[in-house]
Every structure is written in C-alpha cells, then in structure tokens.
Amino acid sequence: MSGNHSVSVETLKEFLAAFNRHDLDAIMAFFADDCSLCMPRGPEPWGQRFIGKSNVREALASRFSGLPDVHYGDDSHWVCDNMGVSKWTLTGTTPAGIRVEVQGVDLLEFREGKVVHKDSYWKIVD
C-alpha cells in the first residue's frame, strides 16, 4: 500500500491479490490493529465475528486450511469515501474433496488507509 491514507480500487485489487497468494503477512498489513472481521457463516445473524488483528489473522488462516486452494476471481471493486466493496467468485476444494464455487462480496470500512472492518457475504448454493 502506498504511504498516503487514501483508498482506491487499486488498494482493493492489491488486498485481493494478497488473498489469492494466501500471504497472511501481506493481508494483515492492510488491517488496522483494532480491526474486526465478520465471516459469512456463524452462530449469530452477522456470522462469526473476530475482533483484533491476531484474532482476524487466526480466522483467515482457518479459511486457507479449510479451502487450501481458495481463489477469488472474476472480481470487481468500487470505493466511496472510507468504504470499499469487492465482488468476486470464490472457488476452492475442501480437504474432503468437496468443490466450492460461490459468488460473494466484501464490505470494507477503512480508517487512515487501513481496514477496520471486513464483512464477507456469500451466496448460498443448494
């Protein structure tokens, strides 16, 4: 990320590229220390929420272990003020060999160029 605090479509593309490399260090460099992450599934209406950089990192690491070949493709992005949206198609295979393909979006809130909240949504495929 550049040294300034502006957020651009390029920022969102770099963020997604780090996910596609499965590079946790690069991913976490985008997050603020007091960040939060809401996963698409979980016990609450908002899914499962993780608060703080170490908890977010652990949750994202579990995503990579649950879908070791996860990839976010066919992506598009937009930014308005301190908010960003990334739309993508997630593909991957679970360790049990189940193939996953689902469209989703990330709603991202930024403060001083860092992600303070990432809220992920996936379509439900029956």
Backbone as a printed PyTorch tensor [residue, N CA C, xyz], in Angstrom:
tensor([[[  0.8340,  -1.1750,   0.0000],
         [  0.0000,   0.0000,   0.0000],
         [  0.8730,   1.2300,   0.0000]],

        [[  0.3960,   2.2440,  -0.6180],
         [  1.1620,   3.4820,  -0.6700],
         [  1.1820,   4.1540,   0.6950]],

        [[  2.0400,   5.1380,   0.8350],
         [  2.2110,   5.8010,   2.1150],
         [  1.0800,   6.7280,   2.4880]],

        [[  0.2540,   7.1440,   1.5070],
         [ -0.8360,   8.0530,   1.8690],
         [ -1.9990,   7.2640,   2.4590]],

        [[ -3.0280,   7.9960,   2.8810],
         [ -4.1400,   7.3520,   3.5640],
         [ -5.3550,   7.1800,   2.6740]],

        [[ -5.2230,   7.4520,   1.3800],
         [ -6.3780,   7.2990,   0.5030],
         [ -6.5700,   5.8280,   0.1530]],

        [[ -7.8100,   5.4820,  -0.1010],
         [ -8.1620,   4.1290,  -0.5040],
         [ -8.6660,   4.2090,  -1.9260]],

        [[ -8.2160,   3.2800,  -2.7520],
         [ -8.5960,   3.2820,  -4.1600],
         [ -8.9920,   1.8790,  -4.5950]],

        [[ -9.5150,   1.7950,  -5.7960],
         [ -9.8000,   0.4900,  -6.3780],
         [ -8.5160,  -0.3320,  -6.4340]],

        [[ -7.3970,   0.3170,  -6.7020],
         [ -6.1090,  -0.3870,  -6.7380],
         [ -5.7890,  -1.0070,  -5.3720]],

        [[ -6.1090,  -0.2990,  -4.2890],
         [ -5.9230,  -0.8420,  -2.9380],
         [ -6.6990,  -2.1490,  -2.7830]],

        [[ -7.9550,  -2.1320,  -3.2290],
         [ -8.7920,  -3.3270,  -3.1050],
         [ -8.2560,  -4.4690,  -3.9680]],

        [[ -7.7400,  -4.1550,  -5.1400],
         [ -7.1500,  -5.1850,  -6.0100],
         [ -5.9040,  -5.7830,  -5.3630]],

        [[ -5.0700,  -4.9410,  -4.7330],
         [ -3.8700,  -5.4310,  -4.0440],
         [ -4.2550,  -6.3200,  -2.8620]],

        [[ -5.2890,  -5.9230,  -2.1370],
         [ -5.7930,  -6.6900,  -0.9980],
         [ -6.2380,  -8.0760,  -1.4630]],

        [[ -7.0230,  -8.1390,  -2.5320],
         [ -7.4970,  -9.4150,  -3.0600],
         [ -6.3430, -10.2610,  -3.5990]],

        [[ -5.3700,  -9.6150,  -4.2220],
         [ -4.1990, -10.3470,  -4.7370],
         [ -3.4490, -11.0300,  -3.5900]],

        [[ -3.3560, -10.3650,  -2.4390],
         [ -2.7060, -10.9730,  -1.2700],
         [ -3.4850, -12.2080,  -0.8080]],

        [[ -4.8210, -12.1310,  -0.8530],
         [ -5.6360, -13.3050,  -0.5220],
         [ -5.3610, -14.4380,  -1.5040]],

        [[ -5.2580, -14.1190,  -2.7750],
         [ -5.0320, -15.1580,  -3.7840],
         [ -3.6440, -15.7790,  -3.6780]],

        [[ -2.6950, -15.0530,  -3.1040],
         [ -1.3660, -15.6170,  -2.8390],
         [ -1.3320, -16.3900,  -1.5260]],

        [[ -2.4220, -16.2840,  -0.7360],
         [ -2.5060, -16.8840,   0.6000],
         [ -1.3960, -16.3290,   1.5030]],

        [[ -1.0900, -15.0640,   1.3300],
         [  0.0090, -14.3950,   2.0240],
         [ -0.5360, -13.6500,   3.2440]],

        [[ -0.5910, -14.3440,   4.3810],
         [ -1.1760, -13.7540,   5.5930],
         [ -0.4610, -12.4860,   6.0390]],

        [[  0.8610, -12.4430,   5.9180],
         [  1.5880, -11.2290,   6.3190],
         [  1.1570, -10.0390,   5.4690]],

        [[  1.0540, -10.2430,   4.1550],
         [  0.6350,  -9.1570,   3.2600],
         [ -0.8130,  -8.7630,   3.5370]],

        [[ -1.6660,  -9.7540,   3.7480],
         [ -3.0770,  -9.4650,   4.0510],
         [ -3.1780,  -8.6300,   5.3160]],

        [[ -2.4970,  -9.0630,   6.3590],
         [ -2.6180,  -8.3860,   7.6500],
         [ -2.0290,  -6.9870,   7.6340]],

        [[ -1.1250,  -6.6990,   6.6980],
         [ -0.5680,  -5.3470,   6.5820],
         [ -1.6500,  -4.3390,   6.1810]],

        [[ -2.7420,  -4.8120,   5.6030],
         [ -3.8440,  -3.9300,   5.2240],
         [ -4.7600,  -3.6010,   6.3960]],

        [[ -4.6980,  -4.3910,   7.4840],
         [ -5.6280,  -4.2480,   8.5980],
         [ -5.0900,  -3.3260,   9.6940]],

        [[ -5.9930,  -2.5580,  10.2900],
         [ -5.6800,  -1.7690,  11.4850],
         [ -5.5790,  -2.7170,  12.6830]],

        [[ -4.8850,  -2.2970,  13.7280],
         [ -4.7310,  -3.1350,  14.9230],
         [ -6.0760,  -3.4670,  15.5690]],

        [[ -7.0280,  -2.5360,  15.5180],
         [ -8.3280,  -2.7290,  16.1710],
         [ -9.4040,  -3.1910,  15.1800]],

        [[ -8.9990,  -3.9410,  14.1800],
         [ -9.9080,  -4.3710,  13.1190],
         [-10.9010,  -5.4290,  13.6050]],

        [[-11.9160,  -5.6330,  12.7790],
         [-12.8590,  -6.7250,  13.0110],
         [-13.1910,  -7.3780,  11.6750]],

        [[-13.5840,  -8.6380,  11.7610],
         [-13.9210,  -9.4420,  10.5940],
         [-15.1930, -10.2100,  10.9040]],

        [[-16.1650, -10.1190,  10.0000],
         [-17.3790, -10.9260,  10.1200],
         [-17.3930, -11.9210,   8.9720]],

        [[-17.3540, -13.1950,   9.3170],
         [-17.3650, -14.2740,   8.3350],
         [-18.7990, -14.5300,   7.8760]],

        [[-18.9750, -15.1260,   6.6920],
         [-20.3230, -15.3310,   6.1680],
         [-21.1590, -16.3430,   6.9500]],

        [[-20.5060, -17.2430,   7.6750],
         [-21.2310, -18.2380,   8.4580],
         [-20.9080, -18.0630,   9.9340]],

        [[-21.8200, -18.5230,  10.7660],
         [-21.5620, -18.4790,  12.1960],
         [-22.8390, -18.5750,  12.9960]],

        [[-22.7060, -18.4950,  14.3150],
         [-23.8360, -18.7060,  15.2110],
         [-24.7430, -17.4900,  15.3890]],

        [[-24.3560, -16.3530,  14.8280],
         [-25.1270, -15.1150,  15.0110],
         [-25.6200, -14.6080,  13.6620]],

        [[-26.5840, -13.6850,  13.6510],
         [-27.0780, -13.1450,  12.3790],
         [-25.9770, -12.5250,  11.5140]],

        [[-24.9110, -12.0350,  12.1330],
         [-23.8010, -11.4310,  11.3930],
         [-22.7230, -12.4520,  11.0360]],

        [[-22.9610, -13.7170,  11.3050],
         [-21.9740, -14.7660,  11.0560],
         [-21.1430, -14.9940,  12.3010]],

        [[-19.8490, -15.1020,  12.1120],
         [-18.9270, -15.1960,  13.2440],
         [-18.0040, -13.9960,  13.1780]],

        [[-17.8800, -13.2690,  14.2910],
         [-17.0880, -12.0370,  14.3420],
         [-15.7880, -12.2780,  15.0810]],

        [[-14.7180, -11.7310,  14.5190],
         [-13.3950, -11.7780,  15.1310],
         [-12.9240, -10.3400,  15.3160]],

        [[-12.4120, -10.0280,  16.4940],
         [-12.0020,  -8.6620,  16.8170],
         [-10.5300,  -8.6500,  17.1920]],

        [[ -9.7890,  -7.6990,  16.6090],
         [ -8.3620,  -7.5600,  16.8710],
         [ -7.5430,  -8.2920,  15.8250]],

        [[ -6.3820,  -7.7480,  15.5470],
         [ -5.5550,  -8.2430,  14.4520],
         [ -5.1670,  -9.7170,  14.6090]],

        [[ -4.8230, -10.1630,  15.8080],
         [ -4.4030, -11.5580,  15.9770],
         [ -5.5740, -12.5100,  15.7620]],

        [[ -6.7660, -12.1410,  16.2260],
         [ -7.9470, -12.9880,  16.0220],
         [ -8.3520, -13.0260,  14.5510]],

        [[ -8.2530, -11.8880,  13.8650],
         [ -8.5680, -11.8380,  12.4320],
         [ -7.5900, -12.7180,  11.6610]],

        [[ -6.3190, -12.6210,  12.0060],
         [ -5.3100, -13.4480,  11.3280],
         [ -5.6110, -14.9420,  11.5090]],

        [[ -5.9550, -15.3300,  12.7210],
         [ -6.2710, -16.7270,  13.0030],
         [ -7.4840, -17.1930,  12.1930]],

        [[ -8.5010, -16.3490,  12.0910],
         [ -9.7020, -16.6910,  11.3160],
         [ -9.3740, -16.8500,   9.8400]],

        [[ -8.5460, -15.9540,   9.3180],
         [ -8.1770, -16.0380,   7.9050],
         [ -7.2940, -17.2590,   7.6360]],

        [[ -6.4420, -17.6030,   8.5760],
         [ -5.6300, -18.8080,   8.4360],
         [ -6.5310, -20.0410,   8.3630]],

        [[ -7.6250, -20.0330,   9.1270],
         [ -8.5470, -21.1670,   9.0930],
         [ -9.2560, -21.2440,   7.7450]],

        [[ -9.4950, -20.0960,   7.1100],
         [-10.0810, -20.0940,   5.7620],
         [ -9.1510, -20.8170,   4.7940]],

        [[ -7.8520, -20.5390,   4.8780],
         [ -6.8950, -21.1650,   3.9780],
         [ -6.7380, -22.6580,   4.2690]],

        [[ -6.8540, -23.0700,   5.5370],
         [ -6.7630, -24.5030,   5.8290],
         [ -8.0540, -25.2200,   5.4390]],

        [[ -9.1980, -24.5290,   5.5180],
         [-10.4790, -25.1270,   5.1480],
         [-10.6910, -25.2140,   3.6470]],

        [[-10.0460, -24.3290,   2.8990],
         [-10.0790, -24.3210,   1.4310],
         [ -8.6570, -24.0450,   0.9480]],

        [[ -7.7870, -25.0440,   1.0000],
         [ -6.3600, -24.8220,   0.7340],
         [ -6.0440, -24.2030,  -0.6350]],

        [[ -6.9240, -24.4120,  -1.6170],
         [ -6.6930, -23.8450,  -2.9440],
         [ -7.6490, -22.6830,  -3.2400]],

        [[ -8.1640, -22.0460,  -2.1890],
         [ -9.1380, -20.9660,  -2.3740],
         [ -8.5860, -19.8880,  -3.3140]],

        [[ -9.4800, -19.4160,  -4.1890],
         [ -9.1150, -18.3630,  -5.1370],
         [-10.3230, -17.4510,  -5.3330]],

        [[-10.0550, -16.1530,  -5.3800],
         [-11.0860, -15.1550,  -5.6100],
         [-10.8790, -14.6060,  -7.0220]],

        [[-11.8120, -14.8940,  -7.9330],
         [-11.6680, -14.4650,  -9.3170],
         [-12.8830, -13.7040,  -9.7950]],

        [[-12.8540, -13.3270, -11.0760],
         [-13.9460, -12.5900, -11.7080],
         [-14.3550, -11.4180, -10.8130]],

        [[-13.3560, -10.6520, -10.3410],
         [-13.5860,  -9.6380,  -9.3270],
         [-13.8600,  -8.2630,  -9.9210]],

        [[-14.5970,  -7.4670,  -9.1510],
         [-14.8080,  -6.0550,  -9.4460],
         [-14.8410,  -5.3150,  -8.1180]],

        [[-14.5180,  -4.0260,  -8.1670],
         [-14.3230,  -3.2600,  -6.9300],
         [-14.8280,  -1.8360,  -7.1120]],

        [[-15.2720,  -1.2300,  -6.0180],
         [-15.5470,   0.1980,  -6.0150],
         [-15.3110,   0.7730,  -4.6300]],

        [[-15.0450,   2.0690,  -4.6220],
         [-14.7180,   2.7920,  -3.3940],
         [-15.5640,   4.0540,  -3.3280]],

        [[-16.0480,   4.3680,  -2.1430],
         [-16.7650,   5.6280,  -1.8940],
         [-16.3720,   6.0890,  -0.4950]],

        [[-15.6960,   7.2190,  -0.4170],
         [-15.2110,   7.7480,   0.8580],
         [-14.3590,   6.6980,   1.5700]],

        [[-14.7730,   6.2970,   2.7840],
         [-13.9800,   5.3330,   3.5500],
         [-14.5020,   3.9010,   3.4150]],

        [[-15.3690,   3.6720,   2.4140],
         [-15.9400,   2.3420,   2.2140],
         [-15.4770,   1.7580,   0.8840]],

        [[-15.2610,   0.4500,   0.8660],
         [-14.9150,  -0.2530,  -0.3600],
         [-15.7400,  -1.5180,  -0.4710]],

        [[-16.0240,  -1.9020,  -1.7010],
         [-16.7540,  -3.1370,  -1.9730],
         [-15.9590,  -3.9260,  -2.9910]],

        [[-15.7370,  -5.1980,  -2.6990],
         [-15.1240,  -6.1240,  -3.6410],
         [-16.1070,  -7.2560,  -3.8890]],

        [[-16.4230,  -7.4770,  -5.1600],
         [-17.2990,  -8.5720,  -5.5670],
         [-16.4250,  -9.5970,  -6.2650]],

        [[-16.6700, -10.8860,  -6.0070],
         [-15.8060, -11.9220,  -6.5410],
         [-16.5490, -13.2440,  -6.6250]],

        [[-15.9310, -14.1880,  -7.3090],
         [-16.3750, -15.5760,  -7.2820],
         [-15.2810, -16.3770,  -6.5910]],

        [[-15.6440, -16.9990,  -5.4810],
         [-14.7130, -17.8220,  -4.7170],
         [-14.7960, -19.2430,  -5.2510]],

        [[-13.6290, -19.8410,  -5.4970],
         [-13.5560, -21.2580,  -5.8490],
         [-12.5340, -21.9180,  -4.9390]],

        [[-12.7420, -23.1890,  -4.6740],
         [-11.7960, -23.9310,  -3.8600],
         [-12.3020, -25.3310,  -3.5990]],

        [[-11.4580, -26.1080,  -2.9590],
         [-11.7690, -27.5010,  -2.6450],
         [-11.4460, -27.7470,  -1.1840]],

        [[-12.3900, -28.3250,  -0.4600],
         [-12.1530, -28.6390,   0.9500],
         [-11.1850, -29.8110,   1.0580]],

        [[-10.5780, -30.0110,   2.2190],
         [ -9.7060, -31.1830,   2.4060],
         [-10.4340, -32.5060,   2.1300]],

        [[-11.7720, -32.5120,   2.2700],
         [-12.5560, -33.7310,   1.9950],
         [-12.8450, -33.9040,   0.5010]],

        [[-12.3790, -32.9510,  -0.3160],
         [-12.5570, -33.0690,  -1.7570],
         [-13.8310, -32.4440,  -2.3000]],

        [[-14.5460, -31.6850,  -1.4810],
         [-15.7780, -31.0230,  -1.9280],
         [-15.4170, -29.7130,  -2.6200]],

        [[-15.8720, -29.5710,  -3.8610],
         [-15.6000, -28.3710,  -4.6510],
         [-16.5940, -27.2760,  -4.2730]],

        [[-16.0750, -26.0650,  -4.0600],
         [-16.8930, -24.9170,  -3.7000],
         [-16.7570, -23.8710,  -4.8080]],

        [[-17.8850, -23.3320,  -5.2600],
         [-17.8880, -22.1900,  -6.1710],
         [-19.0710, -21.3200,  -5.7880]],

        [[-18.7890, -20.0940,  -5.3930],
         [-19.8380, -19.2280,  -4.8700],
         [-19.4770, -17.7640,  -5.1240]],

        [[-20.4810, -16.9650,  -5.4480],
         [-20.2630, -15.5330,  -5.5770],
         [-20.3940, -14.8840,  -4.2130]],

        [[-19.6450, -13.8080,  -4.0260],
         [-19.7110, -13.1070,  -2.7580],
         [-19.1990, -11.6880,  -2.8650]],

        [[-19.3170, -10.9730,  -1.7610],
         [-18.8140,  -9.6080,  -1.6690],
         [-18.1680,  -9.4020,  -0.3100]],

        [[-17.2030,  -8.5080,  -0.2860],
         [-16.6440,  -7.9880,   0.9520],
         [-17.0390,  -6.5350,   1.0490]],

        [[-17.5900,  -6.1610,   2.1840],
         [-17.8500,  -4.7590,   2.5060],
         [-16.7320,  -4.3400,   3.4460]],

        [[-15.9630,  -3.3410,   3.0340],
         [-14.7660,  -2.9420,   3.7630],
         [-14.8800,  -1.5080,   4.2400]],

        [[-14.5470,  -1.2870,   5.4990],
         [-14.5020,   0.0640,   6.0550],
         [-13.0470,   0.3770,   6.3930]],

        [[-12.5950,   1.5470,   5.9630],
         [-11.2120,   1.9660,   6.1530],
         [-11.1180,   3.1670,   7.0830]],

        [[ -9.9980,   3.2300,   7.7890],
         [ -9.6340,   4.4110,   8.5740],
         [ -8.1450,   4.6370,   8.3360]],

        [[ -7.7920,   5.8170,   7.8780],
         [ -6.3910,   6.1660,   7.6050],
         [ -5.7220,   5.1140,   6.7260]],

        [[ -6.4560,   4.6330,   5.7120],
         [ -5.8880,   3.7040,   4.7450],
         [ -5.8410,   2.2540,   5.1670]],

        [[ -6.3060,   1.9410,   6.3780],
         [ -6.2740,   0.5630,   6.8860],
         [ -7.6970,   0.0310,   7.0510]],

        [[ -7.8590,  -1.2780,   6.8460],
         [ -9.1610,  -1.9200,   7.0340],
         [ -9.4680,  -1.9890,   8.5230]],

        [[-10.5920,  -1.3940,   8.9150],
         [-11.0350,  -1.5080,  10.3070],
         [-12.1730,  -2.5150,  10.4340]],

        [[-12.8730,  -2.7760,   9.3220],
         [-13.9400,  -3.7750,   9.3660],
         [-14.0820,  -4.4260,   7.9940]],

        [[-14.0850,  -5.7570,   7.9920],
         [-14.3080,  -6.5440,   6.7740],
         [-15.5000,  -7.4440,   7.0440]],

        [[-16.5410,  -7.2810,   6.2420],
         [-17.7630,  -8.0550,   6.3890],
         [-17.9620,  -8.8330,   5.0940]],

        [[-17.9120, -10.1610,   5.1640],
         [-17.9840, -11.0150,   3.9720],
         [-19.3610, -11.6620,   3.8550]],

        [[-19.8570, -11.6900,   2.6260],
         [-21.1310, -12.3210,   2.3090],
         [-20.9450, -13.2590,   1.1430]],

        [[-21.5380, -14.4460,   1.2280],
         [-21.5450, -15.4300,   0.1380],
         [-22.9730, -15.7730,  -0.2040]],

        [[-23.1830, -16.0820,  -1.4750],
         [-24.4550, -16.6490,  -1.8890],
         [-24.5560, -18.0530,  -1.2900]],

        [[-25.7620, -18.4980,  -1.0090],
         [-25.9880, -19.8460,  -0.5080],
         [-26.2960, -20.7260,  -1.7150]],

        [[-25.4680, -21.7350,  -1.9370],
         [-25.6540, -22.6360,  -3.0720],
         [-26.2380, -23.9430,  -2.5450]],

        [[-27.4140, -24.3030,  -3.0340],
         [-28.0750, -25.5480,  -2.5990],
         [-27.7420, -26.6940,  -3.5320]]])
